């Protein structure tokens, strides 16, 4: 699987990277995340989620991490 994270490295602030990633031809599936740091974090979580589908230990750790994230939001 391909996970794409567009970065804002040009004067177009990442729009060119985003458009290039979402216009892949048929047969090349790409999971495209948000621009920048948020997209990079989501890409990591997405990859872990895919791997956890076949790994019970990893799935448990991901569940615990997500609960921790939810608690952080509630505290804020």
N, CA, C and O atoms as a Maestro MAE file, in Angstrom:
{
 s_m_m2io_version
 :::
 2.0.0
}

f_m_ct {
 s_m_title
 :::
 protein
 m_atom[304] {
  # First column is atom index #
  i_m_mmod_type
  r_m_x_coord
  r_m_y_coord
  r_m_z_coord
  i_m_residue_number
  s_m_chain_name
  s_m_pdb_residue_name
  s_m_pdb_atom_name
  i_m_atomic_number
  :::
  1 25 0.819 -1.207 0.000 1 A "UNK " " N  " 7
  2 3 0.000 0.000 0.000 1 A "UNK " " CA " 6
  3 2 0.857 1.263 0.000 1 A "UNK " " C  " 6
  4 15 1.953 1.283 0.560 1 A "UNK " " O  " 8
  5 25 0.356 2.287 -0.619 2 A "UNK " " N  " 7
  6 3 1.055 3.567 -0.667 2 A "UNK " " CA " 6
  7 2 0.280 4.565 0.173 2 A "UNK " " C  " 6
  8 15 -0.925 4.741 -0.010 2 A "UNK " " O  " 8
  9 25 0.976 5.218 1.095 3 A "UNK " " N  " 7
  10 3 0.378 6.279 1.900 3 A "UNK " " CA " 6
  11 2 1.108 7.564 1.535 3 A "UNK " " C  " 6
  12 15 2.318 7.679 1.728 3 A "UNK " " O  " 8
  13 25 0.366 8.518 1.010 4 A "UNK " " N  " 7
  14 3 0.965 9.761 0.547 4 A "UNK " " CA " 6
  15 2 0.719 10.882 1.544 4 A "UNK " " C  " 6
  16 15 -0.392 11.054 2.045 4 A "UNK " " O  " 8
  17 25 1.774 11.641 1.823 5 A "UNK " " N  " 7
  18 3 1.667 12.814 2.695 5 A "UNK " " CA " 6
  19 2 2.230 14.005 1.926 5 A "UNK " " C  " 6
  20 15 3.448 14.143 1.809 5 A "UNK " " O  " 8
  21 25 1.358 14.866 1.399 6 A "UNK " " N  " 7
  22 3 1.855 16.036 0.675 6 A "UNK " " CA " 6
  23 2 2.531 17.025 1.627 6 A "UNK " " C  " 6
  24 15 2.057 17.254 2.740 6 A "UNK " " O  " 8
  25 25 3.622 17.593 1.182 7 A "UNK " " N  " 7
  26 3 4.321 18.596 1.987 7 A "UNK " " CA " 6
  27 2 4.277 19.939 1.271 7 A "UNK " " C  " 6
  28 15 4.167 20.004 0.047 7 A "UNK " " O  " 8
  29 25 4.365 20.985 2.038 8 A "UNK " " N  " 7
  30 3 4.289 22.331 1.452 8 A "UNK " " CA " 6
  31 2 5.692 22.875 1.204 8 A "UNK " " C  " 6
  32 15 6.157 23.780 1.897 8 A "UNK " " O  " 8
  33 25 6.354 22.305 0.202 9 A "UNK " " N  " 7
  34 3 7.738 22.671 -0.092 9 A "UNK " " CA " 6
  35 2 7.869 23.652 -1.257 9 A "UNK " " C  " 6
  36 15 8.978 24.045 -1.617 9 A "UNK " " O  " 8
  37 25 6.747 24.042 -1.842 10 A "UNK " " N  " 7
  38 3 6.815 24.964 -2.977 10 A "UNK " " CA " 6
  39 2 5.979 26.210 -2.689 10 A "UNK " " C  " 6
  40 15 5.353 26.326 -1.635 10 A "UNK " " O  " 8
  41 25 5.980 27.112 -3.618 11 A "UNK " " N  " 7
  42 3 5.204 28.348 -3.454 11 A "UNK " " CA " 6
  43 2 3.700 28.090 -3.505 11 A "UNK " " C  " 6
  44 15 2.907 28.973 -3.177 11 A "UNK " " O  " 8
  45 25 3.306 26.893 -3.913 12 A "UNK " " N  " 7
  46 3 1.884 26.555 -3.959 12 A "UNK " " CA " 6
  47 2 1.396 25.951 -2.643 12 A "UNK " " C  " 6
  48 15 0.256 25.496 -2.552 12 A "UNK " " O  " 8
  49 25 2.261 25.947 -1.620 13 A "UNK " " N  " 7
  50 3 1.907 25.477 -0.280 13 A "UNK " " CA " 6
  51 2 1.381 24.041 -0.234 13 A "UNK " " C  " 6
  52 15 0.505 23.725 0.571 13 A "UNK " " O  " 8
  53 25 1.909 23.185 -1.087 14 A "UNK " " N  " 7
  54 3 1.551 21.772 -1.069 14 A "UNK " " CA " 6
  55 2 0.401 21.396 -1.975 14 A "UNK " " C  " 6
  56 15 0.124 20.210 -2.152 14 A "UNK " " O  " 8
  57 25 -0.277 22.372 -2.552 15 A "UNK " " N  " 7
  58 3 -1.398 22.068 -3.433 15 A "UNK " " CA " 6
  59 2 -0.942 21.237 -4.627 15 A "UNK " " C  " 6
  60 15 -1.642 20.311 -5.036 15 A "UNK " " O  " 8
  61 25 0.212 21.551 -5.186 16 A "UNK " " N  " 7
  62 3 0.724 20.788 -6.320 16 A "UNK " " CA " 6
  63 2 1.014 19.338 -5.921 16 A "UNK " " C  " 6
  64 15 0.740 18.415 -6.688 16 A "UNK " " O  " 8
  65 25 1.566 19.143 -4.726 17 A "UNK " " N  " 7
  66 3 1.844 17.787 -4.251 17 A "UNK " " CA " 6
  67 2 0.548 17.024 -4.019 17 A "UNK " " C  " 6
  68 15 0.441 15.852 -4.379 17 A "UNK " " O  " 8
  69 25 -0.427 17.682 -3.423 18 A "UNK " " N  " 7
  70 3 -1.714 17.050 -3.164 18 A "UNK " " CA " 6
  71 2 -2.386 16.616 -4.464 18 A "UNK " " C  " 6
  72 15 -2.875 15.492 -4.574 18 A "UNK " " O  " 8
  73 25 -2.405 17.511 -5.442 19 A "UNK " " N  " 7
  74 3 -3.040 17.183 -6.721 19 A "UNK " " CA " 6
  75 2 -2.324 16.042 -7.435 19 A "UNK " " C  " 6
  76 15 -2.974 15.206 -8.063 19 A "UNK " " O  " 8
  77 25 -1.016 15.994 -7.351 20 A "UNK " " N  " 7
  78 3 -0.269 14.904 -7.972 20 A "UNK " " CA " 6
  79 2 -0.614 13.565 -7.324 20 A "UNK " " C  " 6
  80 15 -0.691 12.542 -8.005 20 A "UNK " " O  " 8
  81 25 -0.820 13.574 -6.026 21 A "UNK " " N  " 7
  82 3 -1.102 12.330 -5.308 21 A "UNK " " CA " 6
  83 2 -2.510 11.812 -5.551 21 A "UNK " " C  " 6
  84 15 -2.717 10.601 -5.629 21 A "UNK " " O  " 8
  85 25 -3.467 12.696 -5.670 22 A "UNK " " N  " 7
  86 3 -4.849 12.240 -5.842 22 A "UNK " " CA " 6
  87 2 -5.200 11.936 -7.298 22 A "UNK " " C  " 6
  88 15 -6.306 11.474 -7.578 22 A "UNK " " O  " 8
  89 25 -4.292 12.185 -8.214 23 A "UNK " " N  " 7
  90 3 -4.561 11.926 -9.626 23 A "UNK " " CA " 6
  91 2 -3.814 10.704 -10.150 23 A "UNK " " C  " 6
  92 15 -3.468 10.653 -11.330 23 A "UNK " " O  " 8
  93 25 -3.562 9.725 -9.291 24 A "UNK " " N  " 7
  94 3 -2.889 8.511 -9.735 24 A "UNK " " CA " 6
  95 2 -3.807 7.743 -10.685 24 A "UNK " " C  " 6
  96 15 -5.026 7.752 -10.517 24 A "UNK " " O  " 8
  97 25 -3.226 7.086 -11.673 25 A "UNK " " N  " 7
  98 3 -4.039 6.335 -12.623 25 A "UNK " " CA " 6
  99 2 -4.623 5.075 -11.987 25 A "UNK " " C  " 6
  100 15 -4.185 4.644 -10.920 25 A "UNK " " O  " 8
  101 25 -5.594 4.505 -12.642 26 A "UNK " " N  " 7
  102 3 -6.206 3.263 -12.174 26 A "UNK " " CA " 6
  103 2 -5.127 2.194 -11.997 26 A "UNK " " C  " 6
  104 15 -4.214 2.066 -12.813 26 A "UNK " " O  " 8
  105 25 -5.254 1.449 -10.932 27 A "UNK " " N  " 7
  106 3 -4.281 0.391 -10.663 27 A "UNK " " CA " 6
  107 2 -3.206 0.796 -9.675 27 A "UNK " " C  " 6
  108 15 -2.418 -0.041 -9.234 27 A "UNK " " O  " 8
  109 25 -3.166 2.084 -9.320 28 A "UNK " " N  " 7
  110 3 -2.183 2.565 -8.343 28 A "UNK " " CA " 6
  111 2 -2.957 3.246 -7.213 28 A "UNK " " C  " 6
  112 15 -3.094 4.470 -7.193 28 A "UNK " " O  " 8
  113 25 -3.465 2.435 -6.269 29 A "UNK " " N  " 7
  114 3 -4.224 3.033 -5.164 29 A "UNK " " CA " 6
  115 2 -3.308 3.762 -4.191 29 A "UNK " " C  " 6
  116 15 -2.242 3.264 -3.827 29 A "UNK " " O  " 8
  117 25 -3.735 4.935 -3.781 30 A "UNK " " N  " 7
  118 3 -2.949 5.750 -2.861 30 A "UNK " " CA " 6
  119 2 -3.866 6.305 -1.774 30 A "UNK " " C  " 6
  120 15 -4.882 6.934 -2.070 30 A "UNK " " O  " 8
  121 25 -3.506 6.072 -0.530 31 A "UNK " " N  " 7
  122 3 -4.212 6.682 0.589 31 A "UNK " " CA " 6
  123 2 -3.544 8.033 0.822 31 A "UNK " " C  " 6
  124 15 -2.387 8.090 1.237 31 A "UNK " " O  " 8
  125 25 -4.257 9.106 0.563 32 A "UNK " " N  " 7
  126 3 -3.678 10.440 0.664 32 A "UNK " " CA " 6
  127 2 -4.124 11.100 1.964 32 A "UNK " " C  " 6
  128 15 -5.315 11.187 2.262 32 A "UNK " " O  " 8
  129 25 -3.149 11.556 2.718 33 A "UNK " " N  " 7
  130 3 -3.406 12.188 4.003 33 A "UNK " " CA " 6
  131 2 -3.416 13.707 3.857 33 A "UNK " " C  " 6
  132 15 -3.218 14.242 2.766 33 A "UNK " " O  " 8
  133 25 -3.648 14.379 4.958 34 A "UNK " " N  " 7
  134 3 -3.653 15.844 4.984 34 A "UNK " " CA " 6
  135 2 -2.240 16.387 4.782 34 A "UNK " " C  " 6
  136 15 -1.260 15.651 4.895 34 A "UNK " " O  " 8
  137 25 -2.151 17.648 4.491 35 A "UNK " " N  " 7
  138 3 -0.867 18.319 4.322 35 A "UNK " " CA " 6
  139 2 -0.105 18.413 5.640 35 A "UNK " " C  " 6
  140 15 -0.704 18.595 6.701 35 A "UNK " " O  " 8
  141 25 1.192 18.291 5.568 36 A "UNK " " N  " 7
  142 3 2.070 18.610 6.693 36 A "UNK " " CA " 6
  143 2 2.082 17.631 7.846 36 A "UNK " " C  " 6
  144 15 1.868 16.431 7.677 36 A "UNK " " O  " 8
  145 25 2.344 18.189 9.052 37 A "UNK " " N  " 7
  146 3 2.550 17.365 10.251 37 A "UNK " " CA " 6
  147 2 1.330 16.532 10.615 37 A "UNK " " C  " 6
  148 15 1.469 15.373 11.008 37 A "UNK " " O  " 8
  149 25 0.141 17.101 10.491 38 A "UNK " " N  " 7
  150 3 -1.072 16.342 10.812 38 A "UNK " " CA " 6
  151 2 -1.201 15.140 9.883 38 A "UNK " " C  " 6
  152 15 -1.562 14.047 10.319 38 A "UNK " " O  " 8
  153 25 -0.908 15.344 8.618 39 A "UNK " " N  " 7
  154 3 -0.972 14.246 7.657 39 A "UNK " " CA " 6
  155 2 0.059 13.177 7.944 39 A "UNK " " C  " 6
  156 15 -0.214 11.986 7.793 39 A "UNK " " O  " 8
  157 25 1.246 13.598 8.358 40 A "UNK " " N  " 7
  158 3 2.294 12.627 8.688 40 A "UNK " " CA " 6
  159 2 1.888 11.784 9.889 40 A "UNK " " C  " 6
  160 15 2.105 10.572 9.902 40 A "UNK " " O  " 8
  161 25 1.306 12.417 10.888 41 A "UNK " " N  " 7
  162 3 0.850 11.666 12.068 41 A "UNK " " CA " 6
  163 2 -0.262 10.693 11.679 41 A "UNK " " C  " 6
  164 15 -0.258 9.536 12.099 41 A "UNK " " O  " 8
  165 25 -1.208 11.167 10.876 42 A "UNK " " N  " 7
  166 3 -2.294 10.295 10.427 42 A "UNK " " CA " 6
  167 2 -1.775 9.143 9.573 42 A "UNK " " C  " 6
  168 15 -2.300 8.032 9.645 42 A "UNK " " O  " 8
  169 25 -0.759 9.400 8.773 43 A "UNK " " N  " 7
  170 3 -0.180 8.337 7.946 43 A "UNK " " CA " 6
  171 2 0.418 7.241 8.832 43 A "UNK " " C  " 6
  172 15 0.269 6.053 8.548 43 A "UNK " " O  " 8
  173 25 1.086 7.648 9.895 44 A "UNK " " N  " 7
  174 3 1.649 6.670 10.822 44 A "UNK " " CA " 6
  175 2 0.569 5.847 11.484 44 A "UNK " " C  " 6
  176 15 0.687 4.626 11.590 44 A "UNK " " O  " 8
  177 25 -0.489 6.513 11.933 45 A "UNK " " N  " 7
  178 3 -1.599 5.790 12.562 45 A "UNK " " CA " 6
  179 2 -2.296 4.866 11.569 45 A "UNK " " C  " 6
  180 15 -2.710 3.765 11.933 45 A "UNK " " O  " 8
  181 25 -2.427 5.294 10.347 46 A "UNK " " N  " 7
  182 3 -3.057 4.482 9.309 46 A "UNK " " CA " 6
  183 2 -2.233 3.226 9.030 46 A "UNK " " C  " 6
  184 15 -2.779 2.132 8.884 46 A "UNK " " O  " 8
  185 25 -0.921 3.396 8.959 47 A "UNK " " N  " 7
  186 3 -0.038 2.249 8.725 47 A "UNK " " CA " 6
  187 2 -0.116 1.262 9.886 47 A "UNK " " C  " 6
  188 15 -0.178 0.051 9.672 47 A "UNK " " O  " 8
  189 25 -0.113 1.772 11.095 48 A "UNK " " N  " 7
  190 3 -0.218 0.892 12.265 48 A "UNK " " CA " 6
  191 2 -1.558 0.169 12.258 48 A "UNK " " C  " 6
  192 15 -1.633 -1.017 12.580 48 A "UNK " " O  " 8
  193 25 -2.601 0.878 11.893 49 A "UNK " " N  " 7
  194 3 -3.927 0.265 11.848 49 A "UNK " " CA " 6
  195 2 -3.955 -0.878 10.834 49 A "UNK " " C  " 6
  196 15 -4.539 -1.925 11.111 49 A "UNK " " O  " 8
  197 25 -3.341 -0.702 9.674 50 A "UNK " " N  " 7
  198 3 -3.290 -1.773 8.676 50 A "UNK " " CA " 6
  199 2 -2.501 -2.970 9.210 50 A "UNK " " C  " 6
  200 15 -2.925 -4.116 9.058 50 A "UNK " " O  " 8
  201 25 -1.357 -2.700 9.834 51 A "UNK " " N  " 7
  202 3 -0.532 -3.781 10.371 51 A "UNK " " CA " 6
  203 2 -1.228 -4.486 11.529 51 A "UNK " " C  " 6
  204 15 -1.071 -5.694 11.707 51 A "UNK " " O  " 8
  205 25 -1.995 -3.739 12.315 52 A "UNK " " N  " 7
  206 3 -2.679 -4.308 13.479 52 A "UNK " " CA " 6
  207 2 -3.786 -5.283 13.087 52 A "UNK " " C  " 6
  208 15 -4.228 -6.082 13.912 52 A "UNK " " O  " 8
  209 25 -4.230 -5.224 11.854 53 A "UNK " " N  " 7
  210 3 -5.276 -6.146 11.402 53 A "UNK " " CA " 6
  211 2 -4.818 -7.598 11.511 53 A "UNK " " C  " 6
  212 15 -5.640 -8.503 11.658 53 A "UNK " " O  " 8
  213 25 -3.522 -7.816 11.441 54 A "UNK " " N  " 7
  214 3 -2.989 -9.170 11.534 54 A "UNK " " CA " 6
  215 2 -2.118 -9.400 12.754 54 A "UNK " " C  " 6
  216 15 -1.394 -10.394 12.815 54 A "UNK " " O  " 8
  217 25 -2.173 -8.501 13.725 55 A "UNK " " N  " 7
  218 3 -1.298 -8.597 14.897 55 A "UNK " " CA " 6
  219 2 -2.076 -8.165 16.136 55 A "UNK " " C  " 6
  220 15 -2.278 -6.972 16.366 55 A "UNK " " O  " 8
  221 25 -2.511 -9.141 16.934 56 A "UNK " " N  " 7
  222 3 -3.342 -8.833 18.102 56 A "UNK " " CA " 6
  223 2 -2.626 -7.944 19.120 56 A "UNK " " C  " 6
  224 15 -3.249 -7.070 19.722 56 A "UNK " " O  " 8
  225 25 -1.331 -8.158 19.316 57 A "UNK " " N  " 7
  226 3 -0.578 -7.339 20.268 57 A "UNK " " CA " 6
  227 2 -0.560 -5.886 19.807 57 A "UNK " " C  " 6
  228 15 -0.798 -4.972 20.597 57 A "UNK " " O  " 8
  229 25 -0.279 -5.681 18.540 58 A "UNK " " N  " 7
  230 3 -0.251 -4.325 17.990 58 A "UNK " " CA " 6
  231 2 -1.633 -3.688 18.042 58 A "UNK " " C  " 6
  232 15 -1.759 -2.493 18.308 58 A "UNK " " O  " 8
  233 25 -2.665 -4.480 17.790 59 A "UNK " " N  " 7
  234 3 -4.036 -3.965 17.850 59 A "UNK " " CA " 6
  235 2 -4.365 -3.477 19.264 59 A "UNK " " C  " 6
  236 15 -4.994 -2.432 19.428 59 A "UNK " " O  " 8
  237 25 -3.948 -4.216 20.265 60 A "UNK " " N  " 7
  238 3 -4.180 -3.803 21.640 60 A "UNK " " CA " 6
  239 2 -3.441 -2.526 21.989 60 A "UNK " " C  " 6
  240 15 -3.975 -1.654 22.674 60 A "UNK " " O  " 8
  241 25 -2.210 -2.422 21.513 61 A "UNK " " N  " 7
  242 3 -1.419 -1.222 21.768 61 A "UNK " " CA " 6
  243 2 -2.028 -0.009 21.063 61 A "UNK " " C  " 6
  244 15 -2.018 1.097 21.602 61 A "UNK " " O  " 8
  245 25 -2.554 -0.222 19.865 62 A "UNK " " N  " 7
  246 3 -3.196 0.879 19.133 62 A "UNK " " CA " 6
  247 2 -4.457 1.334 19.856 62 A "UNK " " C  " 6
  248 15 -4.718 2.532 19.963 62 A "UNK " " O  " 8
  249 25 -5.238 0.380 20.352 63 A "UNK " " N  " 7
  250 3 -6.441 0.725 21.101 63 A "UNK " " CA " 6
  251 2 -6.093 1.550 22.337 63 A "UNK " " C  " 6
  252 15 -6.756 2.543 22.635 63 A "UNK " " O  " 8
  253 25 -5.059 1.136 23.048 64 A "UNK " " N  " 7
  254 3 -4.618 1.878 24.239 64 A "UNK " " CA " 6
  255 2 -4.167 3.285 23.860 64 A "UNK " " C  " 6
  256 15 -4.470 4.246 24.568 64 A "UNK " " O  " 8
  257 25 -3.448 3.412 22.755 65 A "UNK " " N  " 7
  258 3 -2.981 4.725 22.306 65 A "UNK " " CA " 6
  259 2 -4.155 5.631 21.953 65 A "UNK " " C  " 6
  260 15 -4.160 6.815 22.291 65 A "UNK " " O  " 8
  261 25 -5.143 5.070 21.277 66 A "UNK " " N  " 7
  262 3 -6.319 5.870 20.904 66 A "UNK " " CA " 6
  263 2 -7.096 6.332 22.136 66 A "UNK " " C  " 6
  264 15 -7.606 7.452 22.167 66 A "UNK " " O  " 8
  265 25 -7.185 5.470 23.150 67 A "UNK " " N  " 7
  266 3 -7.841 5.881 24.405 67 A "UNK " " CA " 6
  267 2 -7.072 7.029 25.050 67 A "UNK " " C  " 6
  268 15 -7.666 7.976 25.565 67 A "UNK " " O  " 8
  269 25 -5.748 6.932 25.016 68 A "UNK " " N  " 7
  270 3 -4.895 7.983 25.567 68 A "UNK " " CA " 6
  271 2 -5.110 9.300 24.806 68 A "UNK " " C  " 6
  272 15 -5.164 10.372 25.410 68 A "UNK " " O  " 8
  273 25 -5.230 9.208 23.488 69 A "UNK " " N  " 7
  274 3 -5.500 10.403 22.680 69 A "UNK " " CA " 6
  275 2 -6.844 11.025 23.064 69 A "UNK " " C  " 6
  276 15 -6.955 12.243 23.200 69 A "UNK " " O  " 8
  277 25 -7.865 10.177 23.236 70 A "UNK " " N  " 7
  278 3 -9.198 10.667 23.601 70 A "UNK " " CA " 6
  279 2 -9.174 11.347 24.965 70 A "UNK " " C  " 6
  280 15 -9.818 12.379 25.158 70 A "UNK " " O  " 8
  281 25 -8.444 10.779 25.898 71 A "UNK " " N  " 7
  282 3 -8.330 11.394 27.225 71 A "UNK " " CA " 6
  283 2 -7.664 12.765 27.126 71 A "UNK " " C  " 6
  284 15 -8.065 13.706 27.812 71 A "UNK " " O  " 8
  285 25 -6.671 12.873 26.291 72 A "UNK " " N  " 7
  286 3 -5.986 14.151 26.087 72 A "UNK " " CA " 6
  287 2 -6.928 15.212 25.544 72 A "UNK " " C  " 6
  288 15 -6.855 16.376 25.938 72 A "UNK " " O  " 8
  289 25 -7.808 14.814 24.644 73 A "UNK " " N  " 7
  290 3 -8.779 15.754 24.083 73 A "UNK " " CA " 6
  291 2 -9.758 16.196 25.162 73 A "UNK " " C  " 6
  292 15 -10.081 17.379 25.272 73 A "UNK " " O  " 8
  293 25 -10.229 15.237 25.960 74 A "UNK " " N  " 7
  294 3 -11.170 15.573 27.031 74 A "UNK " " CA " 6
  295 2 -10.543 16.520 28.046 74 A "UNK " " C  " 6
  296 15 -11.216 17.413 28.561 74 A "UNK " " O  " 8
  297 25 -9.269 16.332 28.334 75 A "UNK " " N  " 7
  298 3 -8.571 17.199 29.293 75 A "UNK " " CA " 6
  299 2 -8.425 18.619 28.773 75 A "UNK " " C  " 6
  300 15 -8.459 19.575 29.548 75 A "UNK " " O  " 8
  301 25 -8.265 18.760 27.473 76 A "UNK " " N  " 7
  302 3 -8.107 20.091 26.887 76 A "UNK " " CA " 6
  303 2 -9.422 20.825 26.894 76 A "UNK " " C  " 6
  304 15 -9.494 21.967 26.440 76 A "UNK " " O  " 8
  :::
 }
 m_bond[303] {
  # First column is bond index #
  i_m_from
  i_m_to
  i_m_order
  :::
  1 1 2 1
  2 2 3 1
  3 3 4 2
  4 3 5 1
  5 5 6 1
  6 6 7 1
  7 7 8 2
  8 7 9 1
  9 9 10 1
  10 10 11 1
  11 11 12 2
  12 11 13 1
  13 13 14 1
  14 14 15 1
  15 15 16 2
  16 15 17 1
  17 17 18 1
  18 18 19 1
  19 19 20 2
  20 19 21 1
  21 21 22 1
  22 22 23 1
  23 23 24 2
  24 23 25 1
  25 25 26 1
  26 26 27 1
  27 27 28 2
  28 27 29 1
  29 29 30 1
  30 30 31 1
  31 31 32 2
  32 31 33 1
  33 33 34 1
  34 34 35 1
  35 35 36 2
  36 35 37 1
  37 37 38 1
  38 38 39 1
  39 39 40 2
  40 39 41 1
  41 41 42 1
  42 42 43 1
  43 43 44 2
  44 43 45 1
  45 45 46 1
  46 46 47 1
  47 47 48 2
  48 47 49 1
  49 49 50 1
  50 50 51 1
  51 51 52 2
  52 51 53 1
  53 53 54 1
  54 54 55 1
  55 55 56 2
  56 55 57 1
  57 57 58 1
  58 58 59 1
  59 59 60 2
  60 59 61 1
  61 61 62 1
  62 62 63 1
  63 63 64 2
  64 63 65 1
  65 65 66 1
  66 66 67 1
  67 67 68 2
  68 67 69 1
  69 69 70 1
  70 70 71 1
  71 71 72 2
  72 71 73 1
  73 73 74 1
  74 74 75 1
  75 75 76 2
  76 75 77 1
  77 77 78 1
  78 78 79 1
  79 79 80 2
  80 79 81 1
  81 81 82 1
  82 82 83 1
  83 83 84 2
  84 83 85 1
  85 85 86 1
  86 86 87 1
  87 87 88 2
  88 87 89 1
  89 89 90 1
  90 90 91 1
  91 91 92 2
  92 91 93 1
  93 93 94 1
  94 94 95 1
  95 95 96 2
  96 95 97 1
  97 97 98 1
  98 98 99 1
  99 99 100 2
  100 99 101 1
  101 101 102 1
  102 102 103 1
  103 103 104 2
  104 103 105 1
  105 105 106 1
  106 106 107 1
  107 107 108 2
  108 107 109 1
  109 109 110 1
  110 110 111 1
  111 111 112 2
  112 111 113 1
  113 113 114 1
  114 114 115 1
  115 115 116 2
  116 115 117 1
  117 117 118 1
  118 118 119 1
  119 119 120 2
  120 119 121 1
  121 121 122 1
  122 122 123 1
  123 123 124 2
  124 123 125 1
  125 125 126 1
  126 126 127 1
  127 127 128 2
  128 127 129 1
  129 129 130 1
  130 130 131 1
  131 131 132 2
  132 131 133 1
  133 133 134 1
  134 134 135 1
  135 135 136 2
  136 135 137 1
  137 137 138 1
  138 138 139 1
  139 139 140 2
  140 139 141 1
  141 141 142 1
  142 142 143 1
  143 143 144 2
  144 143 145 1
  145 145 146 1
  146 146 147 1
  147 147 148 2
  148 147 149 1
  149 149 150 1
  150 150 151 1
  151 151 152 2
  152 151 153 1
  153 153 154 1
  154 154 155 1
  155 155 156 2
  156 155 157 1
  157 157 158 1
  158 158 159 1
  159 159 160 2
  160 159 161 1
  161 161 162 1
  162 162 163 1
  163 163 164 2
  164 163 165 1
  165 165 166 1
  166 166 167 1
  167 167 168 2
  168 167 169 1
  169 169 170 1
  170 170 171 1
  171 171 172 2
  172 171 173 1
  173 173 174 1
  174 174 175 1
  175 175 176 2
  176 175 177 1
  177 177 178 1
  178 178 179 1
  179 179 180 2
  180 179 181 1
  181 181 182 1
  182 182 183 1
  183 183 184 2
  184 183 185 1
  185 185 186 1
  186 186 187 1
  187 187 188 2
  188 187 189 1
  189 189 190 1
  190 190 191 1
  191 191 192 2
  192 191 193 1
  193 193 194 1
  194 194 195 1
  195 195 196 2
  196 195 197 1
  197 197 198 1
  198 198 199 1
  199 199 200 2
  200 199 201 1
  201 201 202 1
  202 202 203 1
  203 203 204 2
  204 203 205 1
  205 205 206 1
  206 206 207 1
  207 207 208 2
  208 207 209 1
  209 209 210 1
  210 210 211 1
  211 211 212 2
  212 211 213 1
  213 213 214 1
  214 214 215 1
  215 215 216 2
  216 215 217 1
  217 217 218 1
  218 218 219 1
  219 219 220 2
  220 219 221 1
  221 221 222 1
  222 222 223 1
  223 223 224 2
  224 223 225 1
  225 225 226 1
  226 226 227 1
  227 227 228 2
  228 227 229 1
  229 229 230 1
  230 230 231 1
  231 231 232 2
  232 231 233 1
  233 233 234 1
  234 234 235 1
  235 235 236 2
  236 235 237 1
  237 237 238 1
  238 238 239 1
  239 239 240 2
  240 239 241 1
  241 241 242 1
  242 242 243 1
  243 243 244 2
  244 243 245 1
  245 245 246 1
  246 246 247 1
  247 247 248 2
  248 247 249 1
  249 249 250 1
  250 250 251 1
  251 251 252 2
  252 251 253 1
  253 253 254 1
  254 254 255 1
  255 255 256 2
  256 255 257 1
  257 257 258 1
  258 258 259 1
  259 259 260 2
  260 259 261 1
  261 261 262 1
  262 262 263 1
  263 263 264 2
  264 263 265 1
  265 265 266 1
  266 266 267 1
  267 267 268 2
  268 267 269 1
  269 269 270 1
  270 270 271 1
  271 271 272 2
  272 271 273 1
  273 273 274 1
  274 274 275 1
  275 275 276 2
  276 275 277 1
  277 277 278 1
  278 278 279 1
  279 279 280 2
  280 279 281 1
  281 281 282 1
  282 282 283 1
  283 283 284 2
  284 283 285 1
  285 285 286 1
  286 286 287 1
  287 287 288 2
  288 287 289 1
  289 289 290 1
  290 290 291 1
  291 291 292 2
  292 291 293 1
  293 293 294 1
  294 294 295 1
  295 295 296 2
  296 295 297 1
  297 297 298 1
  298 298 299 1
  299 299 300 2
  300 299 301 1
  301 301 302 1
  302 302 303 1
  303 303 304 2
  :::
 }
}
